[in-house]
Amino acid sequence: MSGKGIVRRMDELGRIVIPKELRRSMRLEEGDEMEIFSEGEGLVVRKHSRFTAFLRAADRAVSLASSATGCEVFLASADCVLCAGGARFKELVSRPLSEGFASIARGRRTQILHSEDGFSPADGVRLPAGTLVAVPVLSGGDVTGCLFAAGVNAEEKLPFFEFAAGVTGAVCEN
């Protein structure tokens, strides 16, 4: 390892192996889409999110969903909160998801969770006791992320959140 990072050789097909310790710390998994681009004299490799192109619109939509339902609403990729609405939005945005929530975000089914102790969806964030719904965002048949909503009436608003996740997935496809 040099002072600037880990050194790896490129093979004849142009492939470079991302070291296991980096894959683990960045929660990269087999099948993840990676974005590669040049920046000055270097290359930047980062996990690709289909949400990036419309993040400003998603941020506004999540804020409106929160206002309409009275829930804490946030949209997450497989490992990070992308945008949030509600009283705790500043605490949630750009935070890495906790291990349990990262697992939920990669799942293909809607989940309804109840807790009397509250929820810890992201590192360093604690939501109050109640109900939390997690609705997968599917784009092109793949799980792109997850729409989470927490609040006393979150379960009652599940059809609204399923619709919102469906629209979000459709927008990601285009």
Secondary structure, 3 states (H helix, E strand, C coil): CECCECCCCCCCCCCCCCCHHHHHHCCCCCCCCEEEEEECCEEEEEECCCCHHHHHHHHHHHHHHHHHHCCEEEEECCCEEEEEECCCHHHHCCCEECHHHHHHHCCCCCEEEEECCCECCECCCCECCEEEEEEEEEECCEEEEEEEEEECCCCCCHHHHHHHHHHHHHHHHC
